[in-house]
Amino acid sequence: MSSIALLLVVVGGGAAAMSHIGEDRSASVSQSASAASPTRLFLKKDEARPGAAGPYGVRSLLKINRPLEYGEFVWDDRSVPDGPVWIRADLKRQVISVFRGGHEIGTAVILYGVGNKETPLGTFPIIAKKKDHHSITYDAPMPFMLRLTEDGVAIHGSDVRRGRATHGCIGIPLDFARRLFDGASKGDLVSIV
Amino acid sequence: MLDAMSALLDARSPGERTEAAIHSKSIKAAAPRHRVKSLVKAPKAGDVAAQTPQTPAAPVPSLPQEAPIVSSSDAAFEEAVSALETVPVTVQQAALLPPAGGSGGAGGGGLIFAPPGGGGGGGSIGNPPPDAPTGTPPATSPVSPVPEPGTWLMMLLGFGFIGFSMRRHRESRRPQTSPASV
């Protein structure tokens, strides 16, 4: 009898945890890029050369004059031509920047690893893409996942809120993750600084 | 990095993360595990374990410098006992009390204290140093997280019953079908 009760508790607890994760996903905050319509700041030619910042150089950045909120993002790829995609995650500033052909097309506040599960620094190519990934290790949904390392570090959609952290992944707002997932390809470089 | 780029990124940054601001919330659903633990009365075991040494001491006659099993400063053990609120342990505690009266004497009386966690230190001789460890019995987990034998037995009985009834059901059906088939 007590084993049945034990089983019920385990199953019930698991269901409660799952529903909590579901809430997190639905509560994901996002703000559309079009509303912000940021201006763009073009860098000088000598500043824009490859190597100074990123493998393809940085030619322009989105001009956002106020701190982004947690869960907020800006995406503006209007009149940005095709080109190689480069993603730059800045852990100290807690922001991610997505570049296409050297022009920044998106930015958001990120979550990153804490404690003994820190997000690794360096430049990593995207080794796998999975739209509806569900982590076996953490039993958690990781939508729009871009995997960076063999041991599971990835960029994926998260409920980005103040006070949250990850187990080493980079968490980005869900809508932002969807756009990034569509825009990035396997092999694109991600620099985590 | 470029100065212009740094300035722009600084402007949009929500600031550096402070470790204090992070409220750790594991996705791995730690809650169910705690609930299972509470089902098997683990928290009280933790209390006892926290207050008692972990190394099991054999119930051998103790050396003079060792602390007696019962000392006047054994508040921790009393607290643990009251937390457990079980009659047997209370009785054991009472059984320990007499040697305390004779602590100044030759002592060495056999230690009969045998709680679930095994024996504690031996009988005492002489006065213990004031800062000596209290010598409370080492507390292993009083309740195992593994289901109890009774639970297993009941489950096996249940399966046995199901198997038996299935067997009976099959046997009872056989005489009915065989005449028709013949």
Chai-1 contact restraints between the chains, C-beta under 6 A:
chainA,res_idxA,chainB,res_idxB,connection_type,confidence,min_distance_angstrom,max_distance_angstrom,comment,restraint_id
A,S2,B,T151,contact,1.0,0.0,6.0,A-B,restraint_1
A,S3,B,P147,contact,1.0,0.0,6.0,A-B,restraint_2
A,S3,B,T151,contact,1.0,0.0,6.0,A-B,restraint_3
A,S3,B,M155,contact,1.0,0.0,6.0,A-B,restraint_4
A,V9,B,R35,contact,1.0,0.0,6.0,A-B,restraint_5
A,V9,B,V36,contact,1.0,0.0,6.0,A-B,restraint_6
A,V10,B,P32,contact,1.0,0.0,6.0,A-B,restraint_7
A,G13,B,A31,contact,1.0,0.0,6.0,A-B,restraint_8
A,G13,B,P32,contact,1.0,0.0,6.0,A-B,restraint_9
A,G13,B,R35,contact,1.0,0.0,6.0,A-B,restraint_10
A,G14,B,P32,contact,1.0,0.0,6.0,A-B,restraint_11
A,A17,B,A29,contact,1.0,0.0,6.0,A-B,restraint_12
A,L43,B,A4,contact,1.0,0.0,6.0,A-B,restraint_13
A,E47,B,L2,contact,1.0,0.0,6.0,A-B,restraint_14
A,A52,B,L2,contact,1.0,0.0,6.0,A-B,restraint_15
A,A53,B,M1,contact,1.0,0.0,6.0,A-B,restraint_16
A,A53,B,L2,contact,1.0,0.0,6.0,A-B,restraint_17
A,A53,B,M5,contact,1.0,0.0,6.0,A-B,restraint_18
A,V58,B,M5,contact,1.0,0.0,6.0,A-B,restraint_19
A,L61,B,L8,contact,1.0,0.0,6.0,A-B,restraint_20
A,I64,B,R12,contact,1.0,0.0,6.0,A-B,restraint_21
A,N65,B,A11,contact,1.0,0.0,6.0,A-B,restraint_22
A,P67,B,P14,contact,1.0,0.0,6.0,A-B,restraint_23
A,L68,B,R12,contact,1.0,0.0,6.0,A-B,restraint_24
A,K92,B,E16,contact,1.0,0.0,6.0,A-B,restraint_25
A,R93,B,L9,contact,1.0,0.0,6.0,A-B,restraint_26
A,R93,B,S13,contact,1.0,0.0,6.0,A-B,restraint_27
A,Q94,B,P14,contact,1.0,0.0,6.0,A-B,restraint_28
A,Q94,B,R17,contact,1.0,0.0,6.0,A-B,restraint_29
A,V95,B,R12,contact,1.0,0.0,6.0,A-B,restraint_30
A,V95,B,S13,contact,1.0,0.0,6.0,A-B,restraint_31
A,V109,B,P14,contact,1.0,0.0,6.0,A-B,restraint_32
A,V114,B,I22,contact,1.0,0.0,6.0,A-B,restraint_33
A,Y138,B,I27,contact,1.0,0.0,6.0,A-B,restraint_34
A,Y138,B,K28,contact,1.0,0.0,6.0,A-B,restraint_35
A,A140,B,I27,contact,1.0,0.0,6.0,A-B,restraint_36
A,G163,B,A21,contact,1.0,0.0,6.0,A-B,restraint_37
A,G163,B,I22,contact,1.0,0.0,6.0,A-B,restraint_38
A,G163,B,H23,contact,1.0,0.0,6.0,A-B,restraint_39
A,A165,B,I22,contact,1.0,0.0,6.0,A-B,restraint_40
